[in-house]
């Protein structure tokens, strides 16, 4: 059984209001919204040894390594058209 902890955090008022509105729109609770956001934030990043798309820099931040593909506005438009289909 998972143990839950109670804590108090201070948030800027506009962020708090936006979070409450987002939770309401998604038909969830503020607690669930914050929990999911924190789970995503603290999830382990892929390492350079992983054969994933992302690489991780010296600060632990993910990035896409250089590829032999030039991304243009046309490339983005084509992808958006595919998603709309």
C-alpha positions in Angstrom: 0.0 0.0 0.0 1.3 3.4 -1.0 1.8 6.0 1.8 0.6 9.5 1.2 2.2 12.6 2.6 0.6 15.9 3.3 2.5 19.1 2.6 1.9 22.8 2.0 3.2 24.6 -1.0 3.1 28.2 -2.0 2.2 29.0 -5.6 1.8 32.3 -7.4 -1.9 33.1 -7.4 -2.3 33.2 -11.2 -0.7 29.7 -11.4 -3.0 28.4 -8.7 -6.1 29.7 -10.4 -4.9 28.3 -13.8 -4.3 24.9 -12.2 -7.7 24.9 -10.6 -9.3 25.8 -13.9 -7.3 23.1 -15.7 -8.3 20.5 -13.1 -12.0 21.5 -13.5 -11.8 21.3 -17.3 -10.2 17.9 -17.1 -12.8 16.7 -14.5 -10.1 15.9 -12.0 -8.9 17.2 -8.7 -6.1 19.7 -8.1 -4.4 17.0 -6.1 -4.5 14.6 -9.0 -3.3 17.3 -11.5 -0.3 18.2 -9.3 0.5 14.6 -8.6 0.6 13.7 -12.4 2.6 16.8 -13.1 5.2 16.0 -10.4 5.3 12.3 -11.6 6.2 13.5 -15.1 8.8 16.0 -13.8 10.6 13.6 -11.5 10.5 10.6 -13.9 14.0 9.5 -14.9 15.3 10.9 -18.1 16.7 8.6 -20.7 20.5 8.3 -20.4 23.0 8.6 -23.2 23.3 4.7 -23.1 19.6 4.3 -23.9 18.8 3.7 -27.5 15.9 6.2 -27.4 15.3 9.3 -29.5 16.5 11.6 -26.8 20.0 12.3 -25.5 20.7 13.9 -22.1 23.1 16.8 -21.7 25.5 17.4 -18.8 22.7 19.2 -16.8 20.4 16.2 -17.2 18.1 17.9 -19.7 16.9 15.9 -22.7 17.5 17.1 -26.2 17.3 15.7 -29.7 20.7 15.0 -31.2 21.5 16.4 -34.7 20.2 14.4 -37.6 20.7 14.6 -41.3 17.2 16.1 -41.7 16.4 19.7 -42.1 13.1 20.7 -40.6 11.3 23.4 -42.6 8.0 25.1 -42.4 6.9 22.7 -45.1 7.9 19.7 -43.1 5.9 21.0 -40.1 2.9 21.7 -42.3 3.1 18.1 -43.8 3.1 16.6 -40.3 0.2 18.8 -39.2 -1.8 17.7 -42.3 -1.1 14.0 -41.5 -2.3 14.5 -37.9 -5.5 16.1 -39.1 -6.3 13.2 -41.5 
